[in-house]
């Protein structure tokens, strides 16, 4: 579970982001109206060792940990149950859990925080534009706006249509690799994707299996797009293409195969597929479709695929 702060007096809770700003100014993640709190009072950071670290940012009335005031700039590692005070040690907040932060974005206009679901952060504007931010198989954060992927970093501003969001993204922890030449673990490697297609090709049921048990299924429109990508990857495998190169196809060809009017329709179906998988609790759901930056190519993000033609779906 993600870490959060609990106000002992009001019961208010605040989920912690990778760099949580605390203070009276509305730009903070935790906004406190008490006049004893400075505009930018303190910061809570998820550090590279996987710990929550509190720092006073030069506040006038002090930051307190278990009743003891920190000196300016002093850092303190926090544990679940640690009591905190900002400006007044009697107005206590309590640290709950020590889990890592989740990705989120703050809308610069309204200040609203948007939280990720299973590593997929979906951003929507009032005019209907959409972008998705997710962690890829290498641990890098990717933002897709109008179907074009690019790398993004914690604290970066991203523009979607005419609206701007500030990203708060967890940084991957430093890990020791026994073999640096090992290929990264495929996020969807533990799952099997089964497509059951009616004889007339009009109906597609997509099932996701783990250890032989179904964890999710759908027959929504986006399954046709995923089926087209699955066919391309399986065809490349049958032709002996190396795994790293299997399944890459141009997006405009996929649109042609599916009779989509434009690329926007394909992007919508991909966004819907990722969102549905994420809501079903599937970690790394965003990796169901991968894109090659600047190439216009994409592919289904797993090789654990099977396609079955079935008369039963047509009946």
C-alpha positions as semicolon CSV with decimal commas, in nm:
position;residue;x (nm);y (nm);z (nm)
1;X;0,000;0,000;0,000
2;X;0,122;0,353;-0,076
3;X;0,234;0,559;0,223
4;X;0,013;0,839;0,350
5;X;-0,020;1,094;0,629
6;X;-0,315;1,093;0,870
7;X;-0,421;1,405;1,061
8;X;-0,497;1,291;1,415
9;X;-0,755;1,562;1,486
10;X;-0,955;1,574;1,160
11;X;-0,894;1,226;1,016
12;X;-0,782;1,380;0,685
13;X;-0,547;1,159;0,484
14;X;-0,295;1,258;0,218
15;X;-0,130;1,001;-0,009
16;X;0,241;1,072;-0,054
17;X;0,393;1,133;-0,395
18;X;0,763;1,091;-0,475
19;X;0,837;1,454;-0,381
20;X;0,559;1,574;-0,151
21;X;0,558;1,948;-0,080
22;X;0,395;2,065;0,242
23;X;0,297;2,424;0,318
24;X;0,038;2,700;0,305
25;X;0,075;2,782;-0,069
26;X;-0,183;2,622;-0,300
27;X;0,095;2,472;-0,517
28;X;0,180;2,221;-0,242
29;X;0,058;1,862;-0,235
30;X;-0,046;1,901;0,129
31;X;-0,193;2,249;0,177
32;X;-0,227;2,363;0,540
33;X;-0,418;2,682;0,613
34;X;-0,276;2,740;0,963
35;X;-0,091;3,077;0,967
36;X;0,194;2,918;1,163
37;X;0,274;2,711;0,854
38;X;0,513;2,866;0,600
39;X;0,427;2,893;0,230
40;X;0,674;2,611;0,154
41;X;0,726;2,451;0,492
42;X;0,867;2,098;0,450
43;X;0,927;1,826;0,195
44;X;0,886;1,449;0,204
45;X;1,096;1,255;-0,046
46;X;1,111;0,887;-0,144
47;X;1,490;0,847;-0,164
48;X;1,708;0,615;-0,372
49;X;1,733;0,367;-0,081
50;X;1,358;0,317;-0,070
51;X;1,295;0,524;0,243
52;X;1,074;0,823;0,321
53;X;1,286;1,124;0,417
54;X;1,149;1,445;0,575
55;X;1,327;1,779;0,549
56;X;1,245;2,118;0,695
57;X;1,267;2,384;0,420
58;X;1,350;2,685;0,634
59;X;1,009;2,722;0,797
60;X;0,955;3,001;1,052
61;X;0,780;2,793;1,317
62;X;0,952;2,462;1,264
63;X;0,892;2,102;1,159
64;X;0,856;1,844;1,436
65;X;0,923;1,470;1,444
66;X;0,786;1,291;1,750
67;X;0,775;1,627;1,929
68;X;1,134;1,728;1,849
69;X;1,197;2,027;1,622
70;X;1,424;1,974;1,323
71;X;1,694;2,225;1,245
72;X;1,673;2,405;0,909
73;X;1,765;2,165;0,629
74;X;1,784;1,867;0,865
75;X;1,669;1,536;0,717
76;X;1,496;1,258;0,907
77;X;1,403;0,906;0,792
78;X;1,040;0,829;0,875
79;X;0,876;0,503;0,976
80;X;0,514;0,403;1,000
81;X;0,375;0,552;1,321
82;X;0,609;0,854;1,327
83;X;0,431;1,167;1,454
84;X;0,481;1,492;1,260
85;X;0,399;1,857;1,326
86;X;0,418;2,157;1,095
87;X;0,432;2,496;1,269
88;X;0,268;2,360;1,585
89;X;0,380;2,028;1,742
90;X;0,035;1,987;1,899
91;X;-0,135;1,963;1,555
92;X;-0,011;1,617;1,476
93;X;0,000;1,415;1,159
94;X;0,097;1,049;1,165
95;X;0,296;0,856;0,905
96;X;0,101;0,550;0,790
97;X;0,268;0,265;0,602
98;X;0,607;0,291;0,434
99;X;0,522;0,168;0,087
100;X;0,660;0,336;-0,225
101;X;0,474;0,626;-0,385
102;X;0,250;0,592;-0,687
103;X;0,268;0,809;-0,996
104;X;0,041;1,110;-1,006
105;X;-0,006;1,441;-1,185
106;X;-0,124;1,779;-1,062
107;X;-0,342;1,989;-1,293
108;X;-0,181;2,333;-1,290
109;X;-0,513;2,510;-1,339
110;X;-0,726;2,348;-1,071
111;X;-0,459;2,190;-0,849
112;X;-0,641;1,857;-0,876
113;X;-0,427;1,547;-0,823
114;X;-0,477;1,254;-1,062
115;X;-0,348;0,917;-0,939
116;X;-0,220;0,624;-1,142
117;X;-0,385;0,282;-1,145
118;X;-0,139;-0,009;-1,159
119;X;0,139;0,209;-1,309
120;X;-0,093;0,369;-1,565
121;X;-0,160;0,740;-1,529
122;X;-0,438;0,871;-1,755
123;X;-0,475;1,245;-1,807
124;X;-0,794;1,396;-1,948
125;X;-0,878;1,753;-2,043
126;X;-1,212;1,934;-2,049
127;X;-1,200;1,926;-2,431
128;X;-1,165;1,547;-2,443
129;X;-0,792;1,522;-2,514
130;X;-0,616;1,232;-2,343
131;X;-0,261;1,128;-2,263
132;X;-0,120;0,828;-2,079
133;X;0,195;0,807;-1,869
134;X;0,339;0,470;-1,775
135;X;0,655;0,283;-1,676
136;X;0,802;0,068;-1,953
137;X;0,986;-0,263;-1,921
138;X;1,319;-0,082;-1,869
139;X;1,188;0,119;-1,573
140;X;1,169;0,442;-1,776
141;X;0,862;0,665;-1,765
142;X;0,691;0,723;-2,098
143;X;0,424;0,978;-2,188
144;X;0,203;0,919;-2,491
145;X;0,029;1,228;-2,624
146;X;-0,169;1,181;-2,948
147;X;-0,008;0,839;-2,981
148;X;0,350;0,966;-2,985
149;X;0,571;0,838;-2,698
150;X;0,850;1,030;-2,526
151;X;1,052;0,988;-2,208
152;X;0,949;1,202;-1,911
153;X;1,094;1,264;-1,566
154;X;0,973;1,338;-1,218
155;X;0,868;1,702;-1,184
156;X;0,832;1,757;-1,559
157;X;0,543;1,957;-1,702
158;X;0,339;1,787;-1,972
159;X;0,093;1,966;-2,199
160;X;-0,223;1,790;-2,313
161;X;-0,420;2,006;-2,554
162;X;-0,432;2,348;-2,389
163;X;-0,393;2,217;-2,033
164;X;-0,075;2,152;-1,833
165;X;0,003;1,886;-1,572
166;X;0,298;1,850;-1,336
167;X;0,420;1,491;-1,310
168;X;0,524;1,321;-0,989
169;X;0,694;0,996;-1,081
170;X;0,870;0,745;-0,853
171;X;1,234;0,689;-0,936
172;X;1,344;0,329;-0,985
173;X;1,552;0,202;-0,692
174;X;1,916;0,118;-0,754
175;X;1,942;-0,262;-0,775
176;X;2,239;-0,494;-0,807
177;X;2,223;-0,710;-1,117
178;X;2,395;-1,046;-1,098
179;X;2,433;-1,050;-1,474
180;X;2,428;-0,705;-1,639
181;X;2,367;-0,870;-1,976
182;X;2,035;-1,019;-1,862
183;X;1,739;-0,894;-2,062
184;X;1,483;-0,695;-1,862
185;X;1,190;-0,891;-1,728
186;X;0,885;-0,858;-1,947
187;X;0,608;-0,711;-1,727
188;X;0,339;-0,930;-1,883
189;X;0,550;-1,247;-1,885
190;X;0,335;-1,426;-1,624
191;X;0,018;-1,387;-1,830
192;X;-0,121;-1,563;-2,136
193;X;-0,345;-1,382;-2,384
194;X;-0,607;-1,585;-2,567
195;X;-0,818;-1,451;-2,855
196;X;-1,131;-1,647;-2,948
197;X;-1,256;-1,529;-3,288
198;X;-1,591;-1,605;-3,451
199;X;-1,597;-1,763;-3,798
200;X;-1,715;-1,438;-3,958
201;X;-1,438;-1,242;-3,776
202;X;-1,700;-1,003;-3,634
203;X;-1,674;-1,109;-3,270
204;X;-1,355;-1,130;-3,064
205;X;-1,336;-1,248;-2,703
206;X;-1,005;-1,173;-2,535
207;X;-0,914;-1,371;-2,223
208;X;-0,618;-1,314;-1,991
209;X;-0,497;-1,622;-1,805
210;X;-0,255;-1,660;-1,516
211;X;-0,149;-2,008;-1,406
212;X;-0,428;-2,143;-1,622
213;X;-0,699;-1,936;-1,453
214;X;-0,887;-1,651;-1,617
215;X;-0,818;-1,314;-1,452
216;X;-0,996;-1,093;-1,706
217;X;-1,192;-1,112;-2,030
218;X;-1,357;-0,869;-2,270
219;X;-1,525;-0,853;-2,607
220;X;-1,514;-0,474;-2,641
221;X;-1,409;-0,301;-2,963
222;X;-1,043;-0,263;-2,865
223;X;-0,997;-0,642;-2,876
224;X;-1,004;-0,619;-3,259
225;X;-0,702;-0,386;-3,255
226;X;-0,512;-0,614;-3,016
227;X;-0,603;-0,915;-3,229
228;X;-0,457;-0,748;-3,539
229;X;-0,133;-0,682;-3,352
230;X;-0,128;-1,036;-3,213
231;X;-0,159;-1,179;-3,564
232;X;0,138;-0,972;-3,681
233;X;0,356;-1,094;-3,395
234;X;0,261;-1,459;-3,438
235;X;0,323;-1,437;-3,815
236;X;0,673;-1,299;-3,755
237;X;0,744;-1,578;-3,507
238;X;0,634;-1,840;-3,761
239;X;0,870;-1,681;-4,015
240;X;1,168;-1,705;-3,778
241;X;1,198;-1,333;-3,703
242;X;1,401;-1,256;-3,389
243;X;1,183;-1,193;-3,084
244;X;1,297;-0,832;-3,041
245;X;1,175;-0,758;-3,395
246;X;0,854;-0,961;-3,389
247;X;0,523;-0,788;-3,443
248;X;0,629;-0,435;-3,529
249;X;0,380;-0,286;-3,775
250;X;0,301;0,064;-3,894
251;X;0,002;0,224;-3,724
252;X;-0,150;0,340;-4,052
253;X;-0,153;-0,022;-4,174
254;X;-0,340;-0,129;-3,858
255;X;-0,593;0,149;-3,921
256;X;-0,638;0,024;-4,278
257;X;-0,686;-0,337;-4,162
258;X;-0,949;-0,231;-3,911
259;X;-1,120;0,026;-4,135
260;X;-1,053;0,300;-3,880
261;X;-1,115;0,651;-4,019
262;X;-0,795;0,794;-3,873
263;X;-0,511;0,740;-3,628
264;X;-0,711;0,904;-3,352
265;X;-0,952;0,610;-3,343
266;X;-0,663;0,365;-3,302
267;X;-0,515;0,572;-3,019
268;X;-0,853;0,574;-2,842
269;X;-0,882;0,194;-2,863
270;X;-0,528;0,149;-2,729
271;X;-0,601;0,386;-2,440
272;X;-0,921;0,195;-2,363
273;X;-0,743;-0,141;-2,368
274;X;-0,477;-0,020;-2,125
275;X;-0,734;0,139;-1,897
276;X;-0,954;-0,172;-1,881
277;X;-0,659;-0,399;-1,808
278;X;-0,534;-0,161;-1,541
279;X;-0,875;-0,147;-1,373
280;X;-0,875;-0,526;-1,370
281;X;-0,565;-0,512;-1,151
282;X;-0,314;-0,619;-1,416
283;X;0,023;-0,467;-1,336
284;X;0,204;-0,301;-1,629
285;X;-0,117;-0,293;-1,831
286;X;0,027;-0,007;-2,035
287;X;0,282;-0,249;-2,184
288;X;0,008;-0,436;-2,371
289;X;0,097;-0,206;-2,664
290;X;0,451;-0,083;-2,728
291;X;0,549;0,198;-2,962
292;X;0,876;0,281;-3,136
293;X;0,942;0,647;-3,090
294;X;0,944;0,849;-3,410
295;X;0,880;0,548;-3,635
296;X;0,502;0,521;-3,638
297;X;0,541;0,152;-3,549
298;X;0,373;-0,039;-3,268
299;X;0,325;-0,398;-3,154
300;X;0,150;-0,604;-2,890
301;X;0,377;-0,616;-2,586
302;X;0,381;-0,989;-2,518
303;X;0,456;-1,307;-2,708
304;X;0,234;-1,526;-2,488
305;X;-0,043;-1,530;-2,747
306;X;-0,292;-1,778;-2,888
307;X;-0,569;-1,727;-3,144
308;X;-0,859;-1,973;-3,168
309;X;-1,128;-1,963;-3,436
310;X;-1,461;-2,060;-3,286
311;X;-1,804;-2,114;-3,436
312;X;-1,953;-2,080;-3,088
313;X;-1,902;-1,701;-3,075
314;X;-2,108;-1,653;-3,389
315;X;-2,406;-1,851;-3,260
